[in-house]
Amino acid sequence: MNDKAKRVKYLRALEKAANRFALALKKEDFSDSIFASSIEQNLKLLNKCEPVYLDSTYSKELENFVNLCCFSQLDRFELISKFNTLEKIKKQNQYKKTKHKNQLYDNLFS
């Protein structure tokens, strides 16, 4: 398997784990035992793929969030806020195309 395929597989596994953690954290009937079983399932998923070097800010923060969920003793609300900042970073990288770009220039020069 080449490097790009390994990277994509690792990123998909990280995103899947992060989304599972977020769903477990945001449930109304949150319990530590259910979250612990979620950690075990996600660790099995992550152990299947080989970790690779990540260079973008989003992917680094994604990896940090998953590691925090798995290996730290932060409480539920701190983890939710970390996930929310992760989502902010993800949305910053997306952009909207201006629909009528030519009209903008026409208004400036007329």
N, C-alpha and C positions, 0 to 999 in steps of 0.2 A: 504494500500500500504506500502511495507516495505521501509527501508531507502535507499537501493541500487537503487530501482526503482525510488524513488523521486529524488535521486542525478542524475541519468542518464537523467531523464526527464528535470531537471533544467539545466543541462549542454547542452543538445540538444537545449533547448530554447535559452540559452545564445549564442551558436554558430550560430544559425539561425539569431538571432538579430544582432550579430556582422557582419555576412556576408551581411545582408541587409544594415546595416549602411555603410559598406565598398563600396558596389556597388553604393549606393546613393552618397557617398563622391567622388568617382572616376569618376562620369559622367562628360562629357564635358559641358553639359548644367545644371550645379548645381545651384539650387536655394534654398533659405532658407525656402520657403513655402513648397516645396516638402519634404525637410528634416524634417520639423516640422510634416508633416503628417506621415512620416516614423517613427518618434519618437512615435507618438500616437499609430500606429499599433503595434510597437514592445512592447510598454508598456502593451497593451492589452494581447499580447502573454505571456509576462513575469508574468502578474498578474494571469494568469490561473494556474501557477505552484508555488509550495511552495518553497521559498528560503531555501537552506541547507548550511551547513558548507562545504567549499571547502579547501582542504589541499595542492594540488599540485600548483606549481608556475604558470603553464599555466592557470589553471582554475581560480586562483586568479586574474591574469592579464586580463583574459577574462571578468570576472565580473567587474573589474575596468574600462576596456574599454567601456563596455556597459553603466556603470553608468556615465562615462565622456560624452558619446554621448547624454545621456538622460538629464542629470542634470547640465552640466557645460556650460559655454559660450565660450569654446575654438573655435578658427577659424578652417576652413576646413583643412588647411595644417598641423596643429598640430594634429588633429584627424587622418589624414592619416598616419603621422609618428608614432603615437601610435599604429595604426593597423599594420604597418610594423614591429614594434618591437614585437608585439604579434605573428605575423607569424614567426619571427625568433625564438622565444621561442618554438613555436610549432614544428618547424623543428629540433631544437636541440635535442628534445626528441626522434626523429626518428633516426634510425641508419641503416647502411648498413652492411650486412653480408659479410665477406670476402669469395670470391668464392672458392679459392684454398688454404685454410688454411694449409693443409698438405704439399703442395709444399713449403710454406714459411719456415716451419721447416726443410724440407729436404735440402733447400739451406743453411740454417744456420749451419747445422751439417756436410755438405760434403765439 
